[in-house]
Amino acid sequence: MKHERLTALLKAAEDHVELFDDRTVGFLEDMMDKLDQWGMGIRVSDKQEAWLKSVEAELKRSGVEIEDE
């Protein structure tokens, strides 16, 4: 996942945190912390990317636009 896409996705999720369960919110907070720490050097595992895609799908189902699209 490209850095810009990850940033936009996390920002949209942060703005609509009410859509997600506590476990997913914790995951998103961890990803935000990693993004802040690593910036462009962030590495996303296949498992993390799959979870991010499910977050993206939930945002889209809820009518949330992700800014980089």
mmCIF file of the N, C-alpha and C atoms, coordinates in Angstrom:
data_MODEL
# 
_entry.id   MODEL 
# 
loop_
_atom_site.group_PDB 
_atom_site.id 
_atom_site.type_symbol 
_atom_site.label_atom_id 
_atom_site.label_alt_id 
_atom_site.label_comp_id 
_atom_site.label_asym_id 
_atom_site.label_entity_id 
_atom_site.label_seq_id 
_atom_site.pdbx_PDB_ins_code 
_atom_site.Cartn_x 
_atom_site.Cartn_y 
_atom_site.Cartn_z 
_atom_site.occupancy 
_atom_site.B_iso_or_equiv 
_atom_site.pdbx_formal_charge 
_atom_site.auth_seq_id 
_atom_site.auth_comp_id 
_atom_site.auth_asym_id 
_atom_site.auth_atom_id 
_atom_site.pdbx_PDB_model_num 
ATOM 1   N N  . MET A 1 1  ? 0.847   -1.169 0.000  1.00 0.00 ? 1  MET A N  1 
ATOM 2   C CA . MET A 1 1  ? 0.000   0.000  0.000  1.00 0.00 ? 1  MET A CA 1 
ATOM 3   C C  . MET A 1 1  ? 0.896   1.237  0.000  1.00 0.00 ? 1  MET A C  1 
ATOM 4   N N  . LYS A 1 2  ? 0.573   2.165  -0.872 1.00 0.00 ? 2  LYS A N  1 
ATOM 5   C CA . LYS A 1 2  ? 1.365   3.391  -0.966 1.00 0.00 ? 2  LYS A CA 1 
ATOM 6   C C  . LYS A 1 2  ? 1.177   4.245  0.280  1.00 0.00 ? 2  LYS A C  1 
ATOM 7   N N  . HIS A 1 3  ? 2.221   4.977  0.615  1.00 0.00 ? 3  HIS A N  1 
ATOM 8   C CA . HIS A 1 3  ? 2.222   5.830  1.806  1.00 0.00 ? 3  HIS A CA 1 
ATOM 9   C C  . HIS A 1 3  ? 1.067   6.823  1.790  1.00 0.00 ? 3  HIS A C  1 
ATOM 10  N N  . GLU A 1 4  ? 0.827   7.461  0.648  1.00 0.00 ? 4  GLU A N  1 
ATOM 11  C CA . GLU A 1 4  ? -0.240  8.450  0.543  1.00 0.00 ? 4  GLU A CA 1 
ATOM 12  C C  . GLU A 1 4  ? -1.602  7.818  0.796  1.00 0.00 ? 4  GLU A C  1 
ATOM 13  N N  . ARG A 1 5  ? -1.791  6.622  0.258  1.00 0.00 ? 5  ARG A N  1 
ATOM 14  C CA . ARG A 1 5  ? -3.055  5.908  0.430  1.00 0.00 ? 5  ARG A CA 1 
ATOM 15  C C  . ARG A 1 5  ? -3.255  5.525  1.894  1.00 0.00 ? 5  ARG A C  1 
ATOM 16  N N  . LEU A 1 6  ? -2.192  5.021  2.507  1.00 0.00 ? 6  LEU A N  1 
ATOM 17  C CA . LEU A 1 6  ? -2.257  4.641  3.914  1.00 0.00 ? 6  LEU A CA 1 
ATOM 18  C C  . LEU A 1 6  ? -2.602  5.854  4.772  1.00 0.00 ? 6  LEU A C  1 
ATOM 19  N N  . THR A 1 7  ? -1.959  6.967  4.528  1.00 0.00 ? 7  THR A N  1 
ATOM 20  C CA . THR A 1 7  ? -2.216  8.181  5.288  1.00 0.00 ? 7  THR A CA 1 
ATOM 21  C C  . THR A 1 7  ? -3.670  8.627  5.131  1.00 0.00 ? 7  THR A C  1 
ATOM 22  N N  . ALA A 1 8  ? -4.170  8.645  3.904  1.00 0.00 ? 8  ALA A N  1 
ATOM 23  C CA . ALA A 1 8  ? -5.549  9.063  3.647  1.00 0.00 ? 8  ALA A CA 1 
ATOM 24  C C  . ALA A 1 8  ? -6.545  8.112  4.298  1.00 0.00 ? 8  ALA A C  1 
ATOM 25  N N  . LEU A 1 9  ? -6.267  6.825  4.238  1.00 0.00 ? 9  LEU A N  1 
ATOM 26  C CA . LEU A 1 9  ? -7.154  5.826  4.822  1.00 0.00 ? 9  LEU A CA 1 
ATOM 27  C C  . LEU A 1 9  ? -7.205  5.970  6.343  1.00 0.00 ? 9  LEU A C  1 
ATOM 28  N N  . LEU A 1 10 ? -6.047  6.124  6.965  1.00 0.00 ? 10 LEU A N  1 
ATOM 29  C CA . LEU A 1 10 ? -6.008  6.281  8.421  1.00 0.00 ? 10 LEU A CA 1 
ATOM 30  C C  . LEU A 1 10 ? -6.693  7.573  8.859  1.00 0.00 ? 10 LEU A C  1 
ATOM 31  N N  . LYS A 1 11 ? -6.529  8.638  8.102  1.00 0.00 ? 11 LYS A N  1 
ATOM 32  C CA . LYS A 1 11 ? -7.176  9.908  8.416  1.00 0.00 ? 11 LYS A CA 1 
ATOM 33  C C  . LYS A 1 11 ? -8.696  9.765  8.340  1.00 0.00 ? 11 LYS A C  1 
ATOM 34  N N  . ALA A 1 12 ? -9.183  9.128  7.287  1.00 0.00 ? 12 ALA A N  1 
ATOM 35  C CA . ALA A 1 12 ? -10.628 8.927  7.133  1.00 0.00 ? 12 ALA A CA 1 
ATOM 36  C C  . ALA A 1 12 ? -11.166 8.049  8.264  1.00 0.00 ? 12 ALA A C  1 
ATOM 37  N N  . ALA A 1 13 ? -10.436 7.004  8.611  1.00 0.00 ? 13 ALA A N  1 
ATOM 38  C CA . ALA A 1 13 ? -10.870 6.116  9.694  1.00 0.00 ? 13 ALA A CA 1 
ATOM 39  C C  . ALA A 1 13 ? -10.883 6.863  11.027 1.00 0.00 ? 13 ALA A C  1 
ATOM 40  N N  . GLU A 1 14 ? -9.877  7.695  11.249 1.00 0.00 ? 14 GLU A N  1 
ATOM 41  C CA . GLU A 1 14 ? -9.808  8.476  12.481 1.00 0.00 ? 14 GLU A CA 1 
ATOM 42  C C  . GLU A 1 14 ? -11.014 9.418  12.597 1.00 0.00 ? 14 GLU A C  1 
ATOM 43  N N  . ASP A 1 15 ? -11.420 9.977  11.482 1.00 0.00 ? 15 ASP A N  1 
ATOM 44  C CA . ASP A 1 15 ? -12.563 10.894 11.469 1.00 0.00 ? 15 ASP A CA 1 
ATOM 45  C C  . ASP A 1 15 ? -13.895 10.174 11.658 1.00 0.00 ? 15 ASP A C  1 
ATOM 46  N N  . HIS A 1 16 ? -13.910 8.847  11.471 1.00 0.00 ? 16 HIS A N  1 
ATOM 47  C CA . HIS A 1 16 ? -15.151 8.066  11.556 1.00 0.00 ? 16 HIS A CA 1 
ATOM 48  C C  . HIS A 1 16 ? -14.955 6.842  12.446 1.00 0.00 ? 16 HIS A C  1 
ATOM 49  N N  . VAL A 1 17 ? -14.285 7.034  13.545 1.00 0.00 ? 17 VAL A N  1 
ATOM 50  C CA . VAL A 1 17 ? -13.920 5.936  14.445 1.00 0.00 ? 17 VAL A CA 1 
ATOM 51  C C  . VAL A 1 17 ? -15.151 5.195  14.978 1.00 0.00 ? 17 VAL A C  1 
ATOM 52  N N  . GLU A 1 18 ? -16.285 5.858  14.998 1.00 0.00 ? 18 GLU A N  1 
ATOM 53  C CA . GLU A 1 18 ? -17.509 5.234  15.508 1.00 0.00 ? 18 GLU A CA 1 
ATOM 54  C C  . GLU A 1 18 ? -17.962 4.034  14.665 1.00 0.00 ? 18 GLU A C  1 
ATOM 55  N N  . LEU A 1 19 ? -17.429 3.887  13.472 1.00 0.00 ? 19 LEU A N  1 
ATOM 56  C CA . LEU A 1 19 ? -17.798 2.772  12.593 1.00 0.00 ? 19 LEU A CA 1 
ATOM 57  C C  . LEU A 1 19 ? -17.140 1.457  12.988 1.00 0.00 ? 19 LEU A C  1 
ATOM 58  N N  . PHE A 1 20 ? -16.148 1.511  13.870 1.00 0.00 ? 20 PHE A N  1 
ATOM 59  C CA . PHE A 1 20 ? -15.313 0.342  14.115 1.00 0.00 ? 20 PHE A CA 1 
ATOM 60  C C  . PHE A 1 20 ? -15.379 -0.136 15.560 1.00 0.00 ? 20 PHE A C  1 
ATOM 61  N N  . ASP A 1 21 ? -15.121 -1.444 15.735 1.00 0.00 ? 21 ASP A N  1 
ATOM 62  C CA . ASP A 1 21 ? -15.082 -2.007 17.083 1.00 0.00 ? 21 ASP A CA 1 
ATOM 63  C C  . ASP A 1 21 ? -13.774 -1.616 17.775 1.00 0.00 ? 21 ASP A C  1 
ATOM 64  N N  . ASP A 1 22 ? -13.704 -1.889 19.070 1.00 0.00 ? 22 ASP A N  1 
ATOM 65  C CA . ASP A 1 22 ? -12.544 -1.476 19.868 1.00 0.00 ? 22 ASP A CA 1 
ATOM 66  C C  . ASP A 1 22 ? -11.241 -2.086 19.371 1.00 0.00 ? 22 ASP A C  1 
ATOM 67  N N  . ARG A 1 23 ? -11.287 -3.331 18.942 1.00 0.00 ? 23 ARG A N  1 
ATOM 68  C CA . ARG A 1 23 ? -10.082 -4.002 18.450 1.00 0.00 ? 23 ARG A CA 1 
ATOM 69  C C  . ARG A 1 23 ? -9.544  -3.307 17.196 1.00 0.00 ? 23 ARG A C  1 
ATOM 70  N N  . THR A 1 24 ? -10.448 -2.966 16.289 1.00 0.00 ? 24 THR A N  1 
ATOM 71  C CA . THR A 1 24 ? -10.042 -2.289 15.062 1.00 0.00 ? 24 THR A CA 1 
ATOM 72  C C  . THR A 1 24 ? -9.525  -0.886 15.368 1.00 0.00 ? 24 THR A C  1 
ATOM 73  N N  . VAL A 1 25 ? -10.167 -0.204 16.294 1.00 0.00 ? 25 VAL A N  1 
ATOM 74  C CA . VAL A 1 25 ? -9.707  1.134  16.688 1.00 0.00 ? 25 VAL A CA 1 
ATOM 75  C C  . VAL A 1 25 ? -8.287  1.047  17.252 1.00 0.00 ? 25 VAL A C  1 
ATOM 76  N N  . GLY A 1 26 ? -8.018  0.035  18.070 1.00 0.00 ? 26 GLY A N  1 
ATOM 77  C CA . GLY A 1 26 ? -6.672  -0.160 18.608 1.00 0.00 ? 26 GLY A CA 1 
ATOM 78  C C  . GLY A 1 26 ? -5.657  -0.400 17.505 1.00 0.00 ? 26 GLY A C  1 
ATOM 79  N N  . PHE A 1 27 ? -6.028  -1.221 16.526 1.00 0.00 ? 27 PHE A N  1 
ATOM 80  C CA . PHE A 1 27 ? -5.162  -1.479 15.376 1.00 0.00 ? 27 PHE A CA 1 
ATOM 81  C C  . PHE A 1 27 ? -4.873  -0.186 14.624 1.00 0.00 ? 27 PHE A C  1 
ATOM 82  N N  . LEU A 1 28 ? -5.919  0.607  14.384 1.00 0.00 ? 28 LEU A N  1 
ATOM 83  C CA . LEU A 1 28 ? -5.745  1.865  13.653 1.00 0.00 ? 28 LEU A CA 1 
ATOM 84  C C  . LEU A 1 28 ? -4.854  2.834  14.425 1.00 0.00 ? 28 LEU A C  1 
ATOM 85  N N  . GLU A 1 29 ? -5.026  2.883  15.745 1.00 0.00 ? 29 GLU A N  1 
ATOM 86  C CA . GLU A 1 29 ? -4.165  3.747  16.561 1.00 0.00 ? 29 GLU A CA 1 
ATOM 87  C C  . GLU A 1 29 ? -2.712  3.291  16.478 1.00 0.00 ? 29 GLU A C  1 
ATOM 88  N N  . ASP A 1 30 ? -2.490  1.973  16.512 1.00 0.00 ? 30 ASP A N  1 
ATOM 89  C CA . ASP A 1 30 ? -1.127  1.441  16.371 1.00 0.00 ? 30 ASP A CA 1 
ATOM 90  C C  . ASP A 1 30 ? -0.532  1.811  15.017 1.00 0.00 ? 30 ASP A C  1 
ATOM 91  N N  . MET A 1 31 ? -1.343  1.723  13.970 1.00 0.00 ? 31 MET A N  1 
ATOM 92  C CA . MET A 1 31 ? -0.860  2.069  12.633 1.00 0.00 ? 31 MET A CA 1 
ATOM 93  C C  . MET A 1 31 ? -0.530  3.555  12.544 1.00 0.00 ? 31 MET A C  1 
ATOM 94  N N  . MET A 1 32 ? -1.343  4.393  13.172 1.00 0.00 ? 32 MET A N  1 
ATOM 95  C CA . MET A 1 32 ? -1.058  5.840  13.185 1.00 0.00 ? 32 MET A CA 1 
ATOM 96  C C  . MET A 1 32 ? 0.257   6.118  13.911 1.00 0.00 ? 32 MET A C  1 
ATOM 97  N N  . ASP A 1 33 ? 0.463   5.436  15.045 1.00 0.00 ? 33 ASP A N  1 
ATOM 98  C CA . ASP A 1 33 ? 1.714   5.602  15.789 1.00 0.00 ? 33 ASP A CA 1 
ATOM 99  C C  . ASP A 1 33 ? 2.909   5.185  14.945 1.00 0.00 ? 33 ASP A C  1 
ATOM 100 N N  . LYS A 1 34 ? 2.775   4.055  14.246 1.00 0.00 ? 34 LYS A N  1 
ATOM 101 C CA . LYS A 1 34 ? 3.866   3.575  13.387 1.00 0.00 ? 34 LYS A CA 1 
ATOM 102 C C  . LYS A 1 34 ? 4.119   4.544  12.249 1.00 0.00 ? 34 LYS A C  1 
ATOM 103 N N  . LEU A 1 35 ? 3.048   5.075  11.675 1.00 0.00 ? 35 LEU A N  1 
ATOM 104 C CA . LEU A 1 35 ? 3.195   6.032  10.588 1.00 0.00 ? 35 LEU A CA 1 
ATOM 105 C C  . LEU A 1 35 ? 3.909   7.293  11.080 1.00 0.00 ? 35 LEU A C  1 
ATOM 106 N N  . ASP A 1 36 ? 3.536   7.760  12.273 1.00 0.00 ? 36 ASP A N  1 
ATOM 107 C CA . ASP A 1 36 ? 4.204   8.934  12.855 1.00 0.00 ? 36 ASP A CA 1 
ATOM 108 C C  . ASP A 1 36 ? 5.680   8.644  13.108 1.00 0.00 ? 36 ASP A C  1 
ATOM 109 N N  . GLN A 1 37 ? 5.972   7.430  13.557 1.00 0.00 ? 37 GLN A N  1 
ATOM 110 C CA . GLN A 1 37 ? 7.343   7.057  13.894 1.00 0.00 ? 37 GLN A CA 1 
ATOM 111 C C  . GLN A 1 37 ? 8.193   6.808  12.652 1.00 0.00 ? 37 GLN A C  1 
ATOM 112 N N  . TRP A 1 38 ? 7.653   6.080  11.693 1.00 0.00 ? 38 TRP A N  1 
ATOM 113 C CA . TRP A 1 38 ? 8.446   5.627  10.541 1.00 0.00 ? 38 TRP A CA 1 
ATOM 114 C C  . TRP A 1 38 ? 8.248   6.462  9.285  1.00 0.00 ? 38 TRP A C  1 
ATOM 115 N N  . GLY A 1 39 ? 7.151   7.190  9.189  1.00 0.00 ? 39 GLY A N  1 
ATOM 116 C CA . GLY A 1 39 ? 6.903   8.011  8.007  1.00 0.00 ? 39 GLY A CA 1 
ATOM 117 C C  . GLY A 1 39 ? 6.911   7.187  6.728  1.00 0.00 ? 39 GLY A C  1 
ATOM 118 N N  . MET A 1 40 ? 7.656   7.646  5.742  1.00 0.00 ? 40 MET A N  1 
ATOM 119 C CA . MET A 1 40 ? 7.707   6.969  4.444  1.00 0.00 ? 40 MET A CA 1 
ATOM 120 C C  . MET A 1 40 ? 8.316   5.572  4.536  1.00 0.00 ? 40 MET A C  1 
ATOM 121 N N  . GLY A 1 41 ? 9.033   5.288  5.613  1.00 0.00 ? 41 GLY A N  1 
ATOM 122 C CA . GLY A 1 41 ? 9.679   3.983  5.770  1.00 0.00 ? 41 GLY A CA 1 
ATOM 123 C C  . GLY A 1 41 ? 8.799   2.927  6.414  1.00 0.00 ? 41 GLY A C  1 
ATOM 124 N N  . ILE A 1 42 ? 7.517   3.242  6.631  1.00 0.00 ? 42 ILE A N  1 
ATOM 125 C CA . ILE A 1 42 ? 6.627   2.284  7.287  1.00 0.00 ? 42 ILE A CA 1 
ATOM 126 C C  . ILE A 1 42 ? 6.474   1.032  6.425  1.00 0.00 ? 42 ILE A C  1 
ATOM 127 N N  . ARG A 1 43 ? 6.474   -0.102 7.098  1.00 0.00 ? 43 ARG A N  1 
ATOM 128 C CA . ARG A 1 43 ? 6.263   -1.384 6.428  1.00 0.00 ? 43 ARG A CA 1 
ATOM 129 C C  . ARG A 1 43 ? 4.927   -1.945 6.904  1.00 0.00 ? 43 ARG A C  1 
ATOM 130 N N  . VAL A 1 44 ? 4.139   -2.417 5.959  1.00 0.00 ? 44 VAL A N  1 
ATOM 131 C CA . VAL A 1 44 ? 2.831   -2.976 6.262  1.00 0.00 ? 44 VAL A CA 1 
ATOM 132 C C  . VAL A 1 44 ? 2.853   -4.442 5.860  1.00 0.00 ? 44 VAL A C  1 
ATOM 133 N N  . SER A 1 45 ? 2.572   -5.307 6.823  1.00 0.00 ? 45 SER A N  1 
ATOM 134 C CA . SER A 1 45 ? 2.551   -6.742 6.541  1.00 0.00 ? 45 SER A CA 1 
ATOM 135 C C  . SER A 1 45 ? 1.306   -7.092 5.716  1.00 0.00 ? 45 SER A C  1 
ATOM 136 N N  . ASP A 1 46 ? 1.298   -8.290 5.161  1.00 0.00 ? 46 ASP A N  1 
ATOM 137 C CA . ASP A 1 46 ? 0.137   -8.738 4.395  1.00 0.00 ? 46 ASP A CA 1 
ATOM 138 C C  . ASP A 1 46 ? -1.115  -8.766 5.271  1.00 0.00 ? 46 ASP A C  1 
ATOM 139 N N  . LYS A 1 47 ? -0.961  -9.214 6.526  1.00 0.00 ? 47 LYS A N  1 
ATOM 140 C CA . LYS A 1 47 ? -2.088  -9.278 7.448  1.00 0.00 ? 47 LYS A CA 1 
ATOM 141 C C  . LYS A 1 47 ? -2.612  -7.876 7.748  1.00 0.00 ? 47 LYS A C  1 
ATOM 142 N N  . GLN A 1 48 ? -1.706  -6.932 7.987  1.00 0.00 ? 48 GLN A N  1 
ATOM 143 C CA . GLN A 1 48 ? -2.113  -5.548 8.245  1.00 0.00 ? 48 GLN A CA 1 
ATOM 144 C C  . GLN A 1 48 ? -2.803  -4.945 7.029  1.00 0.00 ? 48 GLN A C  1 
ATOM 145 N N  . GLU A 1 49 ? -2.267  -5.239 5.855  1.00 0.00 ? 49 GLU A N  1 
ATOM 146 C CA . GLU A 1 49 ? -2.872  -4.697 4.632  1.00 0.00 ? 49 GLU A CA 1 
ATOM 147 C C  . GLU A 1 49 ? -4.283  -5.250 4.441  1.00 0.00 ? 49 GLU A C  1 
ATOM 148 N N  . ALA A 1 50 ? -4.474  -6.536 4.727  1.00 0.00 ? 50 ALA A N  1 
ATOM 149 C CA . ALA A 1 50 ? -5.810  -7.130 4.615  1.00 0.00 ? 50 ALA A CA 1 
ATOM 150 C C  . ALA A 1 50 ? -6.779  -6.440 5.573  1.00 0.00 ? 50 ALA A C  1 
ATOM 151 N N  . TRP A 1 51 ? -6.314  -6.159 6.793  1.00 0.00 ? 51 TRP A N  1 
ATOM 152 C CA . TRP A 1 51 ? -7.161  -5.487 7.772  1.00 0.00 ? 51 TRP A CA 1 
ATOM 153 C C  . TRP A 1 51 ? -7.470  -4.068 7.313  1.00 0.00 ? 51 TRP A C  1 
ATOM 154 N N  . LEU A 1 52 ? -6.479  -3.394 6.764  1.00 0.00 ? 52 LEU A N  1 
ATOM 155 C CA . LEU A 1 52 ? -6.699  -2.042 6.249  1.00 0.00 ? 52 LEU A CA 1 
ATOM 156 C C  . LEU A 1 52 ? -7.700  -2.045 5.097  1.00 0.00 ? 52 LEU A C  1 
ATOM 157 N N  . LYS A 1 53 ? -7.658  -3.066 4.265  1.00 0.00 ? 53 LYS A N  1 
ATOM 158 C CA . LYS A 1 53 ? -8.623  -3.157 3.168  1.00 0.00 ? 53 LYS A CA 1 
ATOM 159 C C  . LYS A 1 53 ? -10.041 -3.355 3.696  1.00 0.00 ? 53 LYS A C  1 
ATOM 160 N N  . SER A 1 54 ? -10.187 -4.091 4.804  1.00 0.00 ? 54 SER A N  1 
ATOM 161 C CA . SER A 1 54 ? -11.516 -4.250 5.400  1.00 0.00 ? 54 SER A CA 1 
ATOM 162 C C  . SER A 1 54 ? -11.994 -2.923 6.003  1.00 0.00 ? 54 SER A C  1 
ATOM 163 N N  . VAL A 1 55 ? -11.075 -2.151 6.570  1.00 0.00 ? 55 VAL A N  1 
ATOM 164 C CA . VAL A 1 55 ? -11.406 -0.816 7.080  1.00 0.00 ? 55 VAL A CA 1 
ATOM 165 C C  . VAL A 1 55 ? -11.854 0.071  5.919  1.00 0.00 ? 55 VAL A C  1 
ATOM 166 N N  . GLU A 1 56 ? -11.117 0.011  4.824  1.00 0.00 ? 56 GLU A N  1 
ATOM 167 C CA . GLU A 1 56 ? -11.461 0.795  3.639  1.00 0.00 ? 56 GLU A CA 1 
ATOM 168 C C  . GLU A 1 56 ? -12.848 0.414  3.120  1.00 0.00 ? 56 GLU A C  1 
ATOM 169 N N  . ALA A 1 57 ? -13.135 -0.874 3.074  1.00 0.00 ? 57 ALA A N  1 
ATOM 170 C CA . ALA A 1 57 ? -14.434 -1.337 2.596  1.00 0.00 ? 57 ALA A CA 1 
ATOM 171 C C  . ALA A 1 57 ? -15.560 -0.825 3.498  1.00 0.00 ? 57 ALA A C  1 
ATOM 172 N N  . GLU A 1 58 ? -15.359 -0.848 4.802  1.00 0.00 ? 58 GLU A N  1 
ATOM 173 C CA . GLU A 1 58 ? -16.365 -0.354 5.742  1.00 0.00 ? 58 GLU A CA 1 
ATOM 174 C C  . GLU A 1 58 ? -16.588 1.148  5.565  1.00 0.00 ? 58 GLU A C  1 
ATOM 175 N N  . LEU A 1 59 ? -15.512 1.884  5.368  1.00 0.00 ? 59 LEU A N  1 
ATOM 176 C CA . LEU A 1 59 ? -15.655 3.318  5.127  1.00 0.00 ? 59 LEU A CA 1 
ATOM 177 C C  . LEU A 1 59 ? -16.465 3.579  3.861  1.00 0.00 ? 59 LEU A C  1 
ATOM 178 N N  . LYS A 1 60 ? -16.153 2.851  2.802  1.00 0.00 ? 60 LYS A N  1 
ATOM 179 C CA . LYS A 1 60 ? -16.878 3.044  1.542  1.00 0.00 ? 60 LYS A CA 1 
ATOM 180 C C  . LYS A 1 60 ? -18.349 2.663  1.682  1.00 0.00 ? 60 LYS A C  1 
ATOM 181 N N  . ARG A 1 61 ? -18.624 1.546  2.396  1.00 0.00 ? 61 ARG A N  1 
ATOM 182 C CA . ARG A 1 61 ? -20.017 1.126  2.621  1.00 0.00 ? 61 ARG A CA 1 
ATOM 183 C C  . ARG A 1 61 ? -20.796 2.212  3.372  1.00 0.00 ? 61 ARG A C  1 
ATOM 184 N N  . SER A 1 62 ? -20.104 2.936  4.210  1.00 0.00 ? 62 SER A N  1 
ATOM 185 C CA . SER A 1 62 ? -20.739 3.986  5.011  1.00 0.00 ? 62 SER A CA 1 
ATOM 186 C C  . SER A 1 62 ? -20.783 5.329  4.291  1.00 0.00 ? 62 SER A C  1 
ATOM 187 N N  . GLY A 1 63 ? -20.316 5.363  3.054  1.00 0.00 ? 63 GLY A N  1 
ATOM 188 C CA . GLY A 1 63 ? -20.372 6.585  2.254  1.00 0.00 ? 63 GLY A CA 1 
ATOM 189 C C  . GLY A 1 63 ? -19.256 7.578  2.524  1.00 0.00 ? 63 GLY A C  1 
ATOM 190 N N  . VAL A 1 64 ? -18.195 7.127  3.202  1.00 0.00 ? 64 VAL A N  1 
ATOM 191 C CA . VAL A 1 64 ? -17.075 8.011  3.515  1.00 0.00 ? 64 VAL A CA 1 
ATOM 192 C C  . VAL A 1 64 ? -16.134 8.073  2.320  1.00 0.00 ? 64 VAL A C  1 
ATOM 193 N N  . GLU A 1 65 ? -15.801 9.280  1.903  1.00 0.00 ? 65 GLU A N  1 
ATOM 194 C CA . GLU A 1 65 ? -14.841 9.451  0.819  1.00 0.00 ? 65 GLU A CA 1 
ATOM 195 C C  . GLU A 1 65 ? -13.439 9.491  1.394  1.00 0.00 ? 65 GLU A C  1 
ATOM 196 N N  . ILE A 1 66 ? -12.529 8.817  0.728  1.00 0.00 ? 66 ILE A N  1 
ATOM 197 C CA . ILE A 1 66 ? -11.127 8.815  1.141  1.00 0.00 ? 66 ILE A CA 1 
ATOM 198 C C  . ILE A 1 66 ? -10.414 9.800  0.237  1.00 0.00 ? 66 ILE A C  1 
ATOM 199 N N  . GLU A 1 67 ? -9.793  10.795 0.835  1.00 0.00 ? 67 GLU A N  1 
ATOM 200 C CA . GLU A 1 67 ? -9.302  11.986 0.145  1.00 0.00 ? 67 GLU A CA 1 
ATOM 201 C C  . GLU A 1 67 ? -8.355  11.763 -1.035 1.00 0.00 ? 67 GLU A C  1 
ATOM 202 N N  . ASP A 1 68 ? -7.603  10.681 -1.091 1.00 0.00 ? 68 ASP A N  1 
ATOM 203 C CA . ASP A 1 68 ? -6.642  10.532 -2.191 1.00 0.00 ? 68 ASP A CA 1 
ATOM 204 C C  . ASP A 1 68 ? -7.263  9.958  -3.443 1.00 0.00 ? 68 ASP A C  1 
ATOM 205 N N  . GLU A 1 69 ? -8.566  9.638  -3.419 1.00 0.00 ? 69 GLU A N  1 
ATOM 206 C CA . GLU A 1 69 ? -9.228  9.058  -4.587 1.00 0.00 ? 69 GLU A CA 1 
ATOM 207 C C  . GLU A 1 69 ? -9.655  10.131 -5.565 1.00 0.00 ? 69 GLU A C  1 
# 
